[in-house]
Amino acid sequence: MVKHSSTEEIGTAPPRPPRPGVVLTVVSLGAAIVALDGTVISVANPDIAADLRPSLAGLQWVTNGYLLAIASTLVIFGRAADRFSRRTFWLTGTALFTVASLMIALSGSINALIFWRVVQGIAGALVMPAGVGLLRATFSGPALSRALATWSGCTAIAAAAGPVVAGLLVQAQGWQSVFLINVPIGAVAVTLGALHLRDQRGTTETGRLDAVGAVLLALTMVSLAWGVLQAEHGHLDATVLGYLGLAVVLGALFVWRQRRAARPLLDLTIFANRTVPAATLLVVFAFFTLYGTLFFLTLYMQRVQGVSALEAGVRVLPLTAALALASALVGHLNARVGPRPALLGGMTIVAASAFGLSQLEVGSTYHAMWPSLLGMGLGIGMVSVASTDALVSNVHPRLSSVAGGLQQTASQLGGVMGTAVLTTLLSVAVSTGLAGNLAERGVGPDESQFVLDRADRVTQGEVPLPPGVGPGTADAIVEAGHASFVAGMTGAMSVAVVVALVGVVAALFVRKGEHSSADAVVMH
């Protein structure tokens, strides 16, 4: 069933009703480019590092700036789109995303690239909730369920195709092409949206939006992530502690604000149900593992094992394809037995997969890797759908959008913290183990010092060689650098195993909800 407006004013031509098929196509196209940029970056990172020479922290912010921007603004933009105009927010977000993609491709420094990635993330946060709102205002009943399934499927397919698309483009035209491809797609989406989308305004959102709460939430997340990144070399100095302390203070102020605001950004009463905090933490733990894995593995494959960008993208395909498949199928399981079995099974598979990846060595073959990649995608897909079901079905229907936004924010925050914490552990491991690995392989003091002075490049899987060094010494330096990187990577993945196991425990506290969650949507 499709909803159309029947209101006509005397002497005024009624507005032309939206064409449901076109609305679904346009909204799905916008969501697809946002989802695509969530996964293409992992394959593009090694080439970005080689071209712009960022520090490890700078390279992390290429991913983290995007994720933080989405996590910090998703809820407020969803509320604002419902309150004002979904069409305007969607068109603005898609146009801004297109422009930001062009500017990223034109960036000549890592700072400029990070800035435009943040802008791109803000644009993505404008697009996603407004798109869902447009679908819910255009469709109803079984037609809405089918439309949301199509929309979710498009985002999943785009996310799954991202590594392969990135591999093709990076190998053929360089990392800039990964972002340039968004420009024609975005231009088509904006044009079609301007022609066919109708202004959709929410009917339930009234009053002022909690802008103060939105600012406090954003500052809390940025302070937390920045504090972790400042601990890159394992030193908890005054700067690190200051940022982490500031995050605690800002977080407390955010909670205080939400308890007193007339229309809070996040209704804290939903946490009275134990399933809500348990499922939220579980999502953080799952995406902590996923994004840390993707960040490591592409560097490992391209820098240590020497495969091309295209081959690296193809090798990641089992993960993204399994994620898309599980997202499409696990809903049937939830409908029968509730979300807990999928969450328990999904997090257990994630933990087992992280353990498999923690056993990789410098010379490991792809056969040692792909089963864990397949399991990681399967587990994350199960968790994505089941956590949305758990959150939405355990809150009152009027708070379903809040619960859905909480799931999205938790996944983005988990990605930020996974990238930040695990790469910090990698950096610490390289800093403490590189000198010993060089000495063990008989590298002289001068050559060793040259490499140690450039240890930040080793944390990205690249091994710098002193000028004029002989082939035997060069081989020894490369072996030491790769051994240090892989030891740091596998050690960090061991920590990810523990985090995933904590997620398994959290799944035990999740119960089947009383409210329908048929309209729940997973944003990848």
N, C-alpha and C positions, 0 to 999 in steps of 0.2 A: 504494500500500500504506500502510495506517495502522497504527501501533504501538499496542497495548493491553497493559496489564499483566496477566499471567496468574497472579500470585502470590496465593494465598489462604491465610489462616491458619485452622486448625481452630477452629470456634466463632465466627469473626469474619466478618461480611459483607464481601465484597470491595468496594473503592471503586468507585463508578460510573465507567466509563471516560469520558474527555472526548469530546464530540461534535465531530469534526474541523471540520465546517462552521461551527459556532458559535465554536470557538476561532479560526479564521481570520478570521471577521467581527469579533470583539471586538478581537483584536490589531491588525487593520488599521485599525479605528476609532481606536484610541489613537495609532497612528503617523500617521494622517491629520491629527489636530489639531496634533501636533508639527510636521509638515511645513508645514501651513497657516501657522503663526505665523512660519516662516522667510521667507515672502514677503509676507505682508500688511503687514508693518511698513514696507516701502518706500513704499507708497501713503499710509499713515497718518502718516508722518513730518512732512510739511508742516503738517498740522493740529495735530499735537502741538506743533510749534515755535510755531505761532501762538497756541496756548492757554497753554502753560507757559513760553514765552520762555526756552528754554535757550540756553547758548552752543553754538557748533558742536561743541565737544568733548563737551558734555553730550548733544547729539542723537546723536552717534556712539555714545555708550555705551548708548543705547537698543538699538541693534543689536549692538554689540560685547560688552556684558555678557551677552547671551543666547548669542552664539557662543562666547565665552570659557568660560562655565560648562559648556557641552556639551563643548568640546574638552578642558577640564581634567579632567573626571570620567568621560568616556565609557568609557575603558579599564578603570578601576578598578571601576566599577559593573558592567561586563560580566563581569569576573572574579568579583566578589562575588555576582552573581546565579547564576552557574554553581556557585559554592561553596556557597551557602546556599539561597535559594528564589527561583526566577524569578517565580512567581506573586505572592509578597509584594512583590518589587521592582516588578513591573509595576503592581500595584494601588496601591502607595504613590506611585509616580511619577505615575500618571494622576490620582489624587486631589490630589496636591500641585500638579500642573499646572493643574488646575481651580480650586483655591483661589487660586493665584498670578494666574491670568487675571482673576478677580474683583477682586483687590486692585489690579491694574494699572488696571482701569477706574475704581476709586475713588480713585486717586492724585491728589492735588492739587498735587504738586510734582514736578519732574524727578528729584530724588534718590529719592523714594519709588518713582517709576515704574522707575528703573534698578534699585533694589534688588529689586523683585518680578520684573523681567525676568531678573535673575541667578537668582533662585529658580526661575523658570519654566524656564530653561536646565538647571539641575541636575535638575529633574523630567524634562525631556526625555531627559537622559542615563540616567535610571533606566528609562524606558519602552522606548527603542529596542532595546538589546541584550537585555533580558529578553524582549521580544516575539519576537525572532528565536529565542532559546533555546526558548521555548514552542512555536514552530512546528517546530523541529528535533526536539523531544522528542515531538511528536504525529504527525508525518508522516515517511515515509522513502521512498527510491527516487524514481520518477517523480512520486509524489504530493507529495513534498517540493519538487521543482523547480517544480511547478505552484503550490504554496502560496506559495513565495517570490516567484514571478513575480507572483502576485496581490497580495501584500503590497507589493512594490516598485511595482507599478502604481498602487495606492491612494495611496502617498506621492507619486508623481509627479503624479497627477491633482490631489491636494490642493495641491501646490506650484504647479501650473499655474493652478489656479483662484484662488489666493490674491489676486493683484492685482485681479481682477474683483470678487471677493467684498468685498475691502476697499473698492474704489471705491463699490460699491452701499451698503455700510453707513455709510461715512464721510459720503457725500453725504446719506443719509437721517437718520442718528441721531448723527453725530459719531464721532470716533476711538475713543471708549470702547467702542462697539458691536463693534469689531473683536475685542476681547478678551472681551466679554460673551457672544459667540456660543459660545465654548468651554465655558461653564458648563453649559448643558443637554446638550451633546454629551458632555462629560466625565462628567457625572452618570450618563448612560445607560451609557457605557462601563464605569464603575466598578461599577455595579449588575449589568450582564451578566457582567463579569469575576468578581465575587464569587460569582455563581451557577453559572458554567459552567467557569471555569478550575480545573484541578487543580494541586496543588502539584508542581512539577517541580524536582528537584534534580540538579545535574550529577554525573557519576561520575568525572570526570578531574581536577577541581580539589581539591587537598588542601593542607594547611599554611596558614600565615599569609599574609595578603595584604600586599603591599608598600605600606603606608600612607605610609611616609616618602617613597617614590618618588612617590606620588600628590601629596603636598603640594609636593615640589620641582618637579614638572612644572607644577602649577597656578601656583606663585609665579613660575616662569620666564616663563610666558606672560603673566601679568598685568604683570610688570615690563617686559617687552619692549613690550607694547601701550601701557602708561602712558608709557614713555619717548618713544615716537613721538608720542603725543598731546600731550605737553608741548612738543614741538618745533613746535607749531601755527603759530607766527609766524616759523619759520625760524631760531630762535636756539638754537644748541647750547651752552647754558649749563651750569653745574655740576649743576643738577637733572636735566636731560636726560641728560647723560653719566653721572650717578650711577645713574639707573634702568637705562640700557642696560648699564652695567658690572655692575650687580647681576644683570641677566638672564644675562649671560655666566657669572658666578660660579655662579649657581644652576643653570644648564644644565650646567656642568661637574660640579657636585655630583650632579646627576641621573644623568649618565653613569657617574660613579664608583659611585654606589649600585647602578645596574643591573648593573654588572660583578661586584658582590660579593654581591648579595642572593640568598638561597636560591631564592626564587621571584620573579624580577624582574617588574616591571610591563610592561616592554618588553624582550624577549630581543634583545640587540644583535647576536647572531650572524646574524640575518636580513640585516643590512646587508653581510655578506661578499659576497652576490650583488649585482653592480652594478645590476641591475634595480630592486632595492628602493629605494635612495636616489634613483635617477633618477626612478622613478615617483612617489615621495613628493614630491620637489621639484616635479615637473610638476603634481601636484594643487594644491600651494600656489599656484603661479603662475596656474593656471586660475581658481581661486576668488578669488584676489586681484583678478583682472580682473572677474569676475562681480559680486561684492558692491560693488566700487567703482562699477561701472557703474550698478547699481540705485539706489545711494544718490544719485548725481548726477542721474540722468535724471528721477526723480519730482519732485525740486526744480525742475529745469529746465522740465519740462512744466507744472507747476502754478504756479510762481512767475514764470517768465519768459514762458512762452507763454500762461499764463492759462487753461488747461483745467481742468475740474472733476476731482475725485478719481475719479469713475466713468470719465470719459474717459481719464484717466491709466492706470487699471487696464486698460482695454480695449486701450490702445496698447501696454502691456507684454506683452499676451497672446501675440504671436508668439514672444517669447523663451521664456516658460515652456511654451508648447505644443510648440515645437520641442524643448525640453529633454526633455520627457516622451516625445515620439515617438522621439527618438534613443535614449533610455535603453532603450526597449522593443525596438528593432530591431537595435542594433549588436551584441548578443550573438551573432547568427548570423554576423556577419563575424569576430568573434573566434574562434569555433569553427573556422573554415576556415583563417584565415591568421595567427592570433595577434593580440595587442593592439597591436603597433607601428604598423601602418597606420592604425588608428583614432586612436591617440594623435597621430601625425604630422599626419593630416588634421584632427583636431579642434583641435589647438593652432594650426595654420595658419589655420583658419577663425576662431578666436577672435582671433588677431592682426589678420587682415584686417577683422574686424568692429569691433574697437577702433579701428583706423585710420579706418574710416568714421565712427564716432561722434566722432572727434577733429576732423572737418571741419565739424561743426555750427556754425551761426551763430545769432544772436538770432532772426532771422526765418525760419529753416529750416522747411520744411513737413514733415509726417509722412512724405511719400514719400522724404525724405532720411534718415529714421531707421529705418523698419521693416525694410529689407533687412539692416541691421547687427544689429538685434534678433533677427531670425530666425536669422542666422548665429551670433550669440553663443549662443543656446539650442541650436542644433544642435551646435556645437563642444563646449560644456560637457557636453551629454548623451553625446557620444561619449567624451569624456575620463573621465567618471564611471564608466561601465561598463568601459571598457578598462583603466583604472588598477586597478580592483578585480581584474579578471582577471589583470593583470600581477603584482600583489602576491601574491595568493593562490596562483597557479600556480607561483610561483618560490620558495616556502618549503615546508618539510615540512608534511604535513597536520596534524600536532599543533600547528603554529603558525599555522594558517589564521585563527583568531579574532584573534590578535595582528596579523596582516597586515591583516585587515579593519578592526580598530580603528585601526590606523595611518592607513588611508585616510580614515576618518571624521575623525580628529583633524587631519590635514593639510588637509582641506577647510575645517574650521571655523577653523583658524589662518590659512589663506589669506584667508578672509573678513574676519577681524579686521584683518589687516595691510593688505589692500586698502582697506578703509574708512578706516583710520587714516592710512596713507601718502598716499593720493590726496587725501583731504580736507585734509591738512596742506599739500600742494602747492597746492591750491585756495586755502587761506587765505593762503599766502605771496603768491600771484599777486594776490589782491585787495588785500592790504596794500600791495603795491608799485605797483599799477597804477591804483588808484581815484582818487588825487589827480590824476594826469595826465588821466584820462578826464573828470573834472569840469572841470578847467581848459580842456581842449580844447573843451568844449561851452559855455564862457562862464559857468559857475556862479560866483557871487561868493564871496569868502573866508569870510564868515560862514556862508552856506548850506553851502559845502563842508566847513567844520569840523564842522558839525552831523552831516553824513553820515559823515565820517571817524571821529568819535567813536563811531559805531555801525556800524563796518565789519563787526563780527561778524554782524550781520543780513544784510549784503550777501553774506557767504559762504554763506548759506542761500537765496540768490535773492530775498530781500526787500529793498526799497529804502525806508528811512525818509525822510519828507519833513518839513522844518522847518514849524512852525506858521505859517499865514498866507502861505505862499509862493504866488506867482502861477502860473497854468497853464503859461506858457511855461517858467519856471524848473523847475517840477515835472516837465514832460516831459523837460527836459535832464538832471535828476538821475536820473530813472528810466532813461533811455537809458544814462547813464554807469554806473549800478549794474549793469544787465543786461549791458552790454558787459564789465565787469570780471568778473562771475560766469562768463560764457560763456568768456572768455579763460582763466580759471583752470581751468574744467572741461575744456576741450579740451586745454590744456597737460598736465593730469594724465592724460588719456586717451592722450596721446602717450607718456607714460612707461609706461602699461599696455601699449601696443603692444610696447615693448622687452621688458618682462617676459614677455609671451606668446611672443615670438620666442626668448627664452632657454628657455622651455618646449619649443619645437620642437626645439632642440638636445638637451635632456634626453631627448626621446622617441627619439632616435637610439641611446641606450644601453640601451633596453628590448628584451628578447628574449622569445620564447615560452617559457613554463615547462614543466616536466616533470610537474607534478602537476595533477590535475583541479581545476578551479575552478567546477564546475557549481553549487556551493552558494553562490557569491559573491553578495552582496546589496549593492545601492547604496542608501545612505540619503541622501535629498536634504534 
